[in-house]
Amino acid sequence: MIRKIINIDEEKCNGCGACAEACHEGAIGMINGKAKLLRDDYCDGLGDCLPACPTGAISFVEREAEAYNEEAVLKNKKEKQTAHSGCPGHQMRRFNRNQTEEPALQKSSSVSQLAQWPCQIKLVPVNAPYFDSAKLLIAADCSAYAYARLHEDFMKGKITLIGCPKLDDTDYSEKLTEIIKNNDIKSVTVVRMEVPCCGGIEAAAKKALQNSGKFIPWQVVTLSVDGKILD
């Protein structure tokens, strides 16, 4: 049948994932960093994804397509709820840290300064909108446990990425290079622990800055295992 259905311009898509999150039917998925229409019969043609797209990559077209299948959509949703894949914890979110919204916590140091989700280096989309004009914090995941004021002293006003090169057994430099190269990053702060294995996260950040070809202010802060700033 000929019907109205969405079309995604891959050249305009920046891989932010906002459309996939906005699509309640699960018709859109992220494949190799780009949004894709997974199945015609999952798309109801109502376009909840259109206003979510920051680059105008989504439009309506009329073409031959399978009819919208609500039964298949509901079945797919049920399967996702019970499956380990498609974890909702991977969905991209941006938090508005307006201190007036949390008056009960203003008198303490308990207000979270995490500006976005996810924050794990392996999970963040390379071209997420929150990287625009961002001050970047690249932190060893142990640092938040060792240094009690990490939120107030380092995370506040920054986009936070965390990782552990020993546990992840990976080189973050390639992903960090793409983030720095493809976004308007204003500064980079690396917070690491004094332990040797933490040198991997510092080395990855330095390599990414070099490979990006950009001149960006950066600094490295090293913490002792008992929570003191060493340099």
C-alpha atoms as a printed R data frame, in Angstrom:
    type eleno elety resid chain resno      x      y      z
1   ATOM     1    CA   MET     A     1  0.000  0.000  0.000
2   ATOM     2    CA   ILE     A     2  1.027  3.627 -0.546
3   ATOM     3    CA   ARG     A     3  1.116  5.527  2.739
4   ATOM     4    CA   LYS     A     4  2.876  8.281  4.657
5   ATOM     5    CA   ILE     A     5  6.022  7.101  6.444
6   ATOM     6    CA   ILE     A     6  9.186  8.688  7.798
7   ATOM     7    CA   ASN     A     7 12.408  9.009  5.840
8   ATOM     8    CA   ILE     A     8 15.821  9.485  7.492
9   ATOM     9    CA   ASP     A     9 18.553 11.402  5.672
10  ATOM    10    CA   GLU     A    10 21.743  9.627  6.742
11  ATOM    11    CA   GLU     A    11 23.918 12.565  5.653
12  ATOM    12    CA   LYS     A    12 22.115 14.923  8.027
13  ATOM    13    CA   CYS     A    13 21.883 12.429 10.910
14  ATOM    14    CA   ASN     A    14 24.424 13.186 13.635
15  ATOM    15    CA   GLY     A    15 23.827  9.972 15.567
16  ATOM    16    CA   CYS     A    16 22.442 11.649 18.694
17  ATOM    17    CA   GLY     A    17 19.740  8.995 19.164
18  ATOM    18    CA   ALA     A    18 17.020 11.499 20.116
19  ATOM    19    CA   CYS     A    19 14.627 10.184 17.450
20  ATOM    20    CA   ALA     A    20 15.034  6.576 18.595
21  ATOM    21    CA   GLU     A    21 14.194  7.644 22.129
22  ATOM    22    CA   ALA     A    22 11.160  9.634 20.938
23  ATOM    23    CA   CYS     A    23  9.768  6.779 18.816
24  ATOM    24    CA   HIS     A    24  7.368  4.944 21.123
25  ATOM    25    CA   GLU     A    25  6.787  2.209 18.568
26  ATOM    26    CA   GLY     A    26 10.441  1.154 18.317
27  ATOM    27    CA   ALA     A    27 10.524  1.790 14.573
28  ATOM    28    CA   ILE     A    28 13.858  3.633 14.770
29  ATOM    29    CA   GLY     A    29 17.141  2.160 15.937
30  ATOM    30    CA   MET     A    30 20.778  3.247 16.017
31  ATOM    31    CA   ILE     A    31 23.018  1.240 13.677
32  ATOM    32    CA   ASN     A    32 26.697  2.112 13.217
33  ATOM    33    CA   GLY     A    33 26.104  5.526 14.748
34  ATOM    34    CA   LYS     A    34 23.180  6.447 12.475
35  ATOM    35    CA   ALA     A    35 19.408  6.372 12.928
36  ATOM    36    CA   LYS     A    36 17.646  3.747 10.805
37  ATOM    37    CA   LEU     A    37 14.001  2.882 10.155
38  ATOM    38    CA   LEU     A    38 14.053 -0.725 11.330
39  ATOM    39    CA   ARG     A    39 10.662 -1.875 10.043
40  ATOM    40    CA   ASP     A    40  7.988 -0.141  7.980
41  ATOM    41    CA   ASP     A    41  5.156 -1.822  9.891
42  ATOM    42    CA   TYR     A    42  6.420 -0.353 13.194
43  ATOM    43    CA   CYS     A    43  6.079  3.243 11.918
44  ATOM    44    CA   ASP     A    44  2.612  4.700 12.560
45  ATOM    45    CA   GLY     A    45  3.346  7.783 10.432
46  ATOM    46    CA   LEU     A    46  2.452 10.223 13.223
47  ATOM    47    CA   GLY     A    47  5.967 11.642 13.426
48  ATOM    48    CA   ASP     A    48  6.762 11.883 17.153
49  ATOM    49    CA   CYS     A    49 10.389 11.630 16.057
50  ATOM    50    CA   LEU     A    50 10.330 14.750 13.842
51  ATOM    51    CA   PRO     A    51 10.543 17.471 16.522
52  ATOM    52    CA   ALA     A    52 13.136 15.417 18.432
53  ATOM    53    CA   CYS     A    53 15.650 15.562 15.570
54  ATOM    54    CA   PRO     A    54 18.075 18.500 16.021
55  ATOM    55    CA   THR     A    55 19.405 18.388 12.446
56  ATOM    56    CA   GLY     A    56 16.209 18.044 10.410
57  ATOM    57    CA   ALA     A    57 17.255 14.612  9.155
58  ATOM    58    CA   ILE     A    58 13.706 13.182  9.387
59  ATOM    59    CA   SER     A    59 10.887 13.956  6.988
60  ATOM    60    CA   PHE     A    60  7.681 12.365  5.714
61  ATOM    61    CA   VAL     A    61  7.435 10.635  2.348
62  ATOM    62    CA   GLU     A    62  4.643  8.740  0.627
63  ATOM    63    CA   ARG     A    63  5.761  5.390 -0.712
64  ATOM    64    CA   GLU     A    64  4.950  1.710 -0.902
65  ATOM    65    CA   ALA     A    65  5.141  0.391  2.664
66  ATOM    66    CA   GLU     A    66  3.620 -2.251  4.883
67  ATOM    67    CA   ALA     A    67  0.638 -1.105  6.921
68  ATOM    68    CA   TYR     A    68  1.231 -0.121 10.543
69  ATOM    69    CA   ASN     A    69  0.983 -3.289 12.660
70  ATOM    70    CA   GLU     A    70  0.045 -2.419 16.235
71  ATOM    71    CA   GLU     A    71  0.065 -6.079 17.285
72  ATOM    72    CA   ALA     A    72  3.667 -6.496 16.104
73  ATOM    73    CA   VAL     A    73  4.687 -3.280 17.874
74  ATOM    74    CA   LEU     A    74  3.183 -4.422 21.181
75  ATOM    75    CA   LYS     A    75  4.842 -7.815 20.848
76  ATOM    76    CA   ASN     A    76  8.211 -6.164 20.171
77  ATOM    77    CA   LYS     A    77  7.812 -3.889 23.211
78  ATOM    78    CA   LYS     A    78  7.055 -6.870 25.422
79  ATOM    79    CA   GLU     A    79 10.107 -8.745 24.138
80  ATOM    80    CA   LYS     A    80 12.343 -5.728 24.794
81  ATOM    81    CA   GLN     A    81 11.102 -5.445 28.357
82  ATOM    82    CA   THR     A    82 12.240 -8.982 29.108
83  ATOM    83    CA   ALA     A    83 15.422 -8.972 27.039
84  ATOM    84    CA   HIS     A    84 18.843 -7.871 28.242
85  ATOM    85    CA   SER     A    85 19.487 -5.996 25.016
86  ATOM    86    CA   GLY     A    86 17.945 -2.618 24.358
87  ATOM    87    CA   CYS     A    87 18.559 -1.602 27.973
88  ATOM    88    CA   PRO     A    88 16.649  1.622 28.754
89  ATOM    89    CA   GLY     A    89 19.652  2.675 30.812
90  ATOM    90    CA   HIS     A    90 21.461  3.438 27.539
91  ATOM    91    CA   GLN     A    91 18.912  6.079 26.521
92  ATOM    92    CA   MET     A    92 20.408  9.538 26.154
93  ATOM    93    CA   ARG     A    93 19.243 12.181 28.621
94  ATOM    94    CA   ARG     A    94 20.246 15.752 29.460
95  ATOM    95    CA   PHE     A    95 19.615 17.140 32.938
96  ATOM    96    CA   ASN     A    96 18.823 20.766 33.725
97  ATOM    97    CA   ARG     A    97 20.800 21.443 36.894
98  ATOM    98    CA   ASN     A    98 18.798 24.486 37.935
99  ATOM    99    CA   GLN     A    99 19.585 24.807 41.628
100 ATOM   100    CA   THR     A   100 16.245 26.481 42.347
101 ATOM   101    CA   GLU     A   101 14.494 23.234 41.504
102 ATOM   102    CA   GLU     A   102 16.115 21.502 44.485
103 ATOM   103    CA   PRO     A   103 15.746 23.977 47.373
104 ATOM   104    CA   ALA     A   104 15.815 21.258 50.020
105 ATOM   105    CA   LEU     A   105 19.275 20.224 48.924
106 ATOM   106    CA   GLN     A   106 20.835 23.652 48.429
107 ATOM   107    CA   LYS     A   107 22.002 23.788 52.051
108 ATOM   108    CA   SER     A   108 24.015 20.603 51.631
109 ATOM   109    CA   SER     A   109 26.559 19.309 49.144
110 ATOM   110    CA   SER     A   110 24.243 16.524 48.010
111 ATOM   111    CA   VAL     A   111 23.059 18.021 44.723
112 ATOM   112    CA   SER     A   112 24.232 15.886 41.814
113 ATOM   113    CA   GLN     A   113 26.148 17.743 39.127
114 ATOM   114    CA   LEU     A   114 25.883 15.012 36.499
115 ATOM   115    CA   ALA     A   115 24.684 16.854 33.393
116 ATOM   116    CA   GLN     A   116 23.834 13.942 31.095
117 ATOM   117    CA   TRP     A   117 23.201 10.211 30.720
118 ATOM   118    CA   PRO     A   118 24.857  7.890 29.849
119 ATOM   119    CA   CYS     A   119 28.223  8.915 31.259
120 ATOM   120    CA   GLN     A   120 30.275  5.774 30.537
121 ATOM   121    CA   ILE     A   121 32.757  6.433 27.724
122 ATOM   122    CA   LYS     A   122 31.774  3.236 25.909
123 ATOM   123    CA   LEU     A   123 28.076  4.170 25.882
124 ATOM   124    CA   VAL     A   124 27.933  7.892 25.024
125 ATOM   125    CA   PRO     A   125 26.925  8.800 21.442
126 ATOM   126    CA   VAL     A   126 29.805 10.533 19.661
127 ATOM   127    CA   ASN     A   127 27.650 13.385 18.338
128 ATOM   128    CA   ALA     A   128 25.297 13.890 21.278
129 ATOM   129    CA   PRO     A   129 23.865 17.455 21.410
130 ATOM   130    CA   TYR     A   130 25.209 17.983 24.931
131 ATOM   131    CA   PHE     A   131 28.786 17.994 23.580
132 ATOM   132    CA   ASP     A   132 28.164 21.334 21.840
133 ATOM   133    CA   SER     A   133 30.278 24.020 23.579
134 ATOM   134    CA   ALA     A   134 30.970 21.558 26.397
135 ATOM   135    CA   LYS     A   135 33.668 21.575 29.011
136 ATOM   136    CA   LEU     A   136 34.639 17.914 29.150
137 ATOM   137    CA   LEU     A   137 35.528 15.962 32.286
138 ATOM   138    CA   ILE     A   138 37.150 12.567 31.661
139 ATOM   139    CA   ALA     A   139 37.316 10.780 35.002
140 ATOM   140    CA   ALA     A   140 38.420  7.414 36.294
141 ATOM   141    CA   ASP     A   141 35.325  5.775 37.738
142 ATOM   142    CA   CYS     A   142 37.051  5.186 41.107
143 ATOM   143    CA   SER     A   143 37.635  8.922 41.530
144 ATOM   144    CA   ALA     A   144 34.056  9.570 42.652
145 ATOM   145    CA   TYR     A   145 34.507  7.145 45.532
146 ATOM   146    CA   ALA     A   146 37.941  8.363 46.568
147 ATOM   147    CA   TYR     A   147 37.250 12.112 46.337
148 ATOM   148    CA   ALA     A   148 34.052 13.141 48.104
149 ATOM   149    CA   ARG     A   149 33.690 16.549 46.428
150 ATOM   150    CA   LEU     A   150 34.090 15.359 42.836
151 ATOM   151    CA   HIS     A   151 30.639 16.720 41.904
152 ATOM   152    CA   GLU     A   152 31.214 20.210 43.314
153 ATOM   153    CA   ASP     A   153 34.900 20.606 42.441
154 ATOM   154    CA   PHE     A   154 35.119 18.914 39.039
155 ATOM   155    CA   MET     A   155 31.758 17.840 37.559
156 ATOM   156    CA   LYS     A   156 29.831 21.091 38.002
157 ATOM   157    CA   GLY     A   157 29.294 22.805 34.649
158 ATOM   158    CA   LYS     A   158 30.905 19.971 32.695
159 ATOM   159    CA   ILE     A   159 29.896 16.969 30.630
160 ATOM   160    CA   THR     A   160 31.252 13.940 32.489
161 ATOM   161    CA   LEU     A   161 32.690 10.808 30.899
162 ATOM   162    CA   ILE     A   162 33.897  7.964 33.109
163 ATOM   163    CA   GLY     A   163 35.808  4.784 32.482
164 ATOM   164    CA   CYS     A   164 38.322  2.261 33.775
165 ATOM   165    CA   PRO     A   165 40.856  1.101 31.164
166 ATOM   166    CA   LYS     A   166 41.804 -1.909 33.289
167 ATOM   167    CA   LEU     A   167 38.287 -3.276 33.727
168 ATOM   168    CA   ASP     A   168 37.070 -2.319 30.249
169 ATOM   169    CA   ASP     A   169 40.300 -3.619 28.701
170 ATOM   170    CA   THR     A   170 40.006 -1.124 25.871
171 ATOM   171    CA   ASP     A   171 41.695  1.940 24.421
172 ATOM   172    CA   TYR     A   172 39.360  4.910 24.760
173 ATOM   173    CA   SER     A   173 41.454  7.164 22.537
174 ATOM   174    CA   GLU     A   174 39.587  6.456 19.298
175 ATOM   175    CA   LYS     A   175 36.168  7.272 20.781
176 ATOM   176    CA   LEU     A   176 37.488 10.339 22.587
177 ATOM   177    CA   THR     A   177 39.170 11.530 19.394
178 ATOM   178    CA   GLU     A   178 35.840 11.421 17.547
179 ATOM   179    CA   ILE     A   179 34.083 13.272 20.354
180 ATOM   180    CA   ILE     A   180 36.688 16.057 20.445
181 ATOM   181    CA   LYS     A   181 37.098 16.268 16.667
182 ATOM   182    CA   ASN     A   182 33.387 16.368 15.822
183 ATOM   183    CA   ASN     A   183 32.171 18.695 18.574
184 ATOM   184    CA   ASP     A   184 32.925 22.184 19.872
185 ATOM   185    CA   ILE     A   185 34.725 21.123 23.050
186 ATOM   186    CA   LYS     A   186 35.910 24.119 25.091
187 ATOM   187    CA   SER     A   187 38.230 22.378 27.561
188 ATOM   188    CA   VAL     A   188 39.261 18.949 28.817
189 ATOM   189    CA   THR     A   189 39.915 17.986 32.438
190 ATOM   190    CA   VAL     A   190 41.204 14.515 33.268
191 ATOM   191    CA   VAL     A   191 40.773 13.219 36.821
192 ATOM   192    CA   ARG     A   192 42.650  9.980 37.492
193 ATOM   193    CA   MET     A   193 43.824  7.925 40.437
194 ATOM   194    CA   GLU     A   194 47.495  7.567 41.394
195 ATOM   195    CA   VAL     A   195 47.509  3.824 40.577
196 ATOM   196    CA   PRO     A   196 49.467  2.840 37.421
197 ATOM   197    CA   CYS     A   197 46.508  1.294 35.598
198 ATOM   198    CA   CYS     A   198 44.779  4.680 35.690
199 ATOM   199    CA   GLY     A   199 47.488  6.010 33.385
200 ATOM   200    CA   GLY     A   200 45.508  4.483 30.548
201 ATOM   201    CA   ILE     A   201 42.718  7.036 30.828
202 ATOM   202    CA   GLU     A   202 45.208  9.920 30.915
203 ATOM   203    CA   ALA     A   203 47.109  8.521 27.915
204 ATOM   204    CA   ALA     A   204 43.867  8.046 25.961
205 ATOM   205    CA   ALA     A   205 42.812 11.651 26.592
206 ATOM   206    CA   LYS     A   206 46.213 13.026 25.552
207 ATOM   207    CA   LYS     A   207 46.240 10.888 22.402
208 ATOM   208    CA   ALA     A   208 42.709 12.007 21.541
209 ATOM   209    CA   LEU     A   209 43.653 15.672 21.917
210 ATOM   210    CA   GLN     A   210 46.678 15.179 19.657
211 ATOM   211    CA   ASN     A   211 44.752 13.198 17.047
212 ATOM   212    CA   SER     A   212 41.883 15.690 16.972
213 ATOM   213    CA   GLY     A   213 44.194 18.362 15.579
214 ATOM   214    CA   LYS     A   214 42.643 20.956 17.893
215 ATOM   215    CA   PHE     A   215 44.297 23.216 20.455
216 ATOM   216    CA   ILE     A   216 42.096 22.940 23.535
217 ATOM   217    CA   PRO     A   217 42.962 23.897 27.126
218 ATOM   218    CA   TRP     A   218 43.438 20.753 29.196
219 ATOM   219    CA   GLN     A   219 44.670 19.631 32.586
220 ATOM   220    CA   VAL     A   220 45.266 16.400 34.503
221 ATOM   221    CA   VAL     A   221 44.420 16.043 38.197
222 ATOM   222    CA   THR     A   222 45.753 13.011 40.076
223 ATOM   223    CA   LEU     A   223 44.084 11.722 43.237
224 ATOM   224    CA   SER     A   224 45.599  9.524 45.919
225 ATOM   225    CA   VAL     A   225 43.744  6.363 46.905
226 ATOM   226    CA   ASP     A   226 42.805  8.020 50.196
227 ATOM   227    CA   GLY     A   227 41.175 10.957 48.432
228 ATOM   228    CA   LYS     A   228 43.803 13.697 48.348
229 ATOM   229    CA   ILE     A   229 44.697 15.840 45.318
230 ATOM   230    CA   LEU     A   230 48.318 15.126 44.451
231 ATOM   231    CA   ASP     A   231 48.788 17.601 41.632
